[in-house]
């Protein structure tokens, strides 16, 4: 497990990637925007929004229609605009404009799930957490590290078996690998750098 993650992290230069600084609020809002939205659309939408405002107080004063216009064409942009404004109002009024640094507190915010909460505490605050999205869930099952049906189940198993030094980087490492090699359909197994350590569970056709 450790050998695979170390090899992939080196391949995708994860340490260099993680030195990029973003505010906790920007990371939180970016996670909201990213749901069912391609990365390039998410990055552009987040940049437009934070080119206009930068704090929960400022965001809460924007109209939902304005937020929606700035994050379009992100998926479900109108619903996300409502969620972003609701989160911003809570942070401004109840949290002194600060994003909580604990998972349980983040989960109390409107629409925030475990994936988003873990990503915020790890990327923004450097605290232990395991962010499990579809890529992490899929690849961990293919590698035989877990046998789970849902990302939340995968997170709980990984918390028991994954050494803590890999908790934070596992998400970016396996997301990069999932996007470029270990794809959902017909993964590029012939060019995979960790193929000798992978039993390719539940993989049908591959390239």
C-alpha positions in Angstrom: 0.0 0.0 0.0 2.7 2.4 1.0 4.9 1.5 -1.9 2.1 2.1 -4.4 1.2 5.5 -3.0 4.8 6.6 -2.7 5.5 5.7 -6.3 2.4 7.4 -7.6 2.9 10.5 -5.5 6.4 10.8 -6.9 5.2 10.3 -10.5 2.5 13.0 -10.2 4.7 15.4 -8.1 2.1 15.6 -5.4 4.3 17.3 -2.9 4.8 20.2 -5.3 1.1 20.4 -6.0 0.2 20.6 -2.4 2.4 23.6 -1.7 -0.1 25.8 -3.6 -1.9 27.9 -1.0 -5.6 28.5 -0.9 -7.8 30.0 1.9 -10.1 27.6 3.8 -13.1 29.5 2.5 -12.0 29.2 -1.1 -11.3 25.5 -0.7 -14.7 25.0 0.8 -16.5 26.9 -1.9 -14.5 25.3 -4.6 -15.5 21.9 -3.2 -19.2 22.9 -3.4 -18.7 24.0 -7.0 -16.8 20.8 -8.0 -19.7 18.4 -7.4 -20.5 16.7 -10.8 -18.4 19.3 -12.6 -15.2 18.9 -14.5 -12.0 20.2 -12.9 -11.4 22.8 -15.6 -14.9 24.2 -15.2 -14.6 24.2 -11.4 -11.2 26.1 -11.4 -12.5 28.7 -13.8 -15.8 29.2 -11.9 -14.0 29.5 -8.5 -11.6 32.0 -10.0 -14.4 34.2 -11.3 -16.3 34.1 -8.0 -13.3 34.9 -5.9 -12.3 37.6 -8.3 -15.4 39.3 -7.2 -15.4 38.6 -3.4 -13.1 36.8 -1.0 -14.8 36.5 2.4 -18.0 34.9 3.7 -19.3 38.4 4.7 -18.8 39.7 1.1 -20.2 36.5 -0.4 -23.3 36.6 1.8 -24.2 40.0 0.4 -24.3 38.8 -3.2 -27.6 37.8 -4.7 -28.0 34.1 -5.5 -28.5 35.0 -9.1 -25.1 36.8 -9.1 -23.3 33.8 -7.6 -25.1 31.6 -10.1 -24.0 33.7 -13.0 -20.4 33.7 -11.8 -20.1 29.9 -11.4 -22.0 29.0 -14.5 -21.6 26.5 -16.3 -20.9 24.4 -13.3 -23.4 21.6 -12.8 -26.4 22.5 -10.8 -25.1 26.1 -10.6 -28.4 27.5 -9.3 -28.6 25.0 -6.4 -24.9 25.5 -5.6 -25.4 29.3 -5.6 -28.1 28.9 -2.9 -25.8 26.6 -0.9 -22.8 28.9 -1.2 -24.8 31.9 0.0 -26.3 29.9 2.9 -22.9 28.6 4.0 -21.5 32.1 3.8 -24.2 33.6 5.9 -23.7 31.0 8.6 -19.9 31.6 8.6 -20.4 35.4 8.7 -23.0 35.4 11.5 -22.1 32.4 13.7 -18.4 31.7 13.1 -16.9 35.2 12.9 -16.2 34.7 9.2 -14.0 31.6 9.9 -14.3 28.2 8.3 -14.4 25.5 11.0 -11.3 23.3 11.2 -13.1 20.2 12.5 -14.9 17.6 10.4 -18.0 17.4 12.6 -18.5 21.2 12.6 -18.1 21.3 8.8 -20.7 18.6 8.4 -23.2 20.9 10.1 -23.0 23.4 7.2 -25.7 23.1 4.5 -24.9 20.4 2.0 -21.4 19.6 3.2 -20.6 15.9 3.2 -17.6 13.9 4.4 -15.7 14.3 1.1 -15.8 18.1 1.3 -15.2 18.2 5.1 -12.1 16.0 4.8 -10.7 18.0 1.9 -11.1 21.2 3.8 -9.5 20.0 7.0 -6.6 18.4 5.1 -5.8 21.0 2.5 -6.7 24.1 4.5 -5.6 23.1 8.0 -3.2 20.2 7.5 -5.1 18.0 9.9 -5.5 14.3 9.6 -8.3 13.3 7.3 -8.9 11.0 4.3 -10.8 12.5 1.4 -12.5 9.8 -0.6 -14.1 10.6 -3.9 -15.1 8.3 -6.7 -11.5 7.9 -7.9 -10.1 7.0 -4.5 -13.1 4.6 -3.9 -12.7 2.9 -7.3 -8.9 2.5 -7.2 -8.8 1.3 -3.6 -11.3 -1.4 -4.5 -9.4 -2.4 -7.7 -6.2 -2.7 -5.7 -7.9 -4.9 -3.2 -7.2 -2.6 -0.3 -10.9 -2.4 0.6 -14.1 -4.2 -0.4 -16.8 -1.5 -0.1 -19.8 -0.1 -2.0 -19.7 3.5 -1.0 -17.0 6.2 -0.5 -18.0 6.8 3.1 -17.4 3.1 3.8 -14.0 3.3 2.0 -13.0 6.2 4.2 -13.8 4.3 7.4 -11.8 1.2 6.3 -8.8 3.4 5.2 -8.8 5.1 8.6 -8.1 1.7 10.1 -5.5 0.3 7.7 -3.8 3.3 6.0 -0.7 4.7 7.8 -1.3 8.4 8.8 1.5 9.8 6.6 -0.6 8.8 3.6 -4.0 10.2 4.8 -3.6 13.7 3.3 -1.9 12.9 0.0 -4.0 9.9 -0.9 -6.7 11.9 -2.5 -4.6 14.0 -4.9 -2.4 11.0 -5.7 -5.3 8.7 -6.6 -7.4 11.4 -8.3 -4.5 12.2 -10.6 -4.0 8.4 -11.3 -7.7 7.9 -11.8 -7.9 10.8 -14.3 -4.9 9.8 -16.3 -4.5 6.0 -16.1 -6.9 4.1 -13.8 -10.0 5.3 -15.6 -13.6 4.1 -14.7 -14.0 2.4 -18.1 -11.1 0.6 -19.9 -8.2 1.7 -17.7 -4.8 2.0 -19.2 -3.4 -1.0 -17.4 -0.6 -1.6 -20.0 1.0 1.7 -19.1 0.3 1.7 -15.3 3.4 2.1 -13.2 2.0 0.0 -10.3 0.5 -2.8 -12.4 2.5 -5.5 -10.6 0.9 -4.6 -7.3 -2.7 -4.5 -8.7 -5.0 -7.5 -8.9 -7.3 -5.4 -11.2 -10.4 -6.5 -9.2 -13.7 -5.9 -11.1 -11.8 -4.7 -14.2 -13.3 -6.1 -17.4 -11.8 -4.5 -20.5 -8.5 -2.6 -20.2 -5.9 -1.1 -22.5 
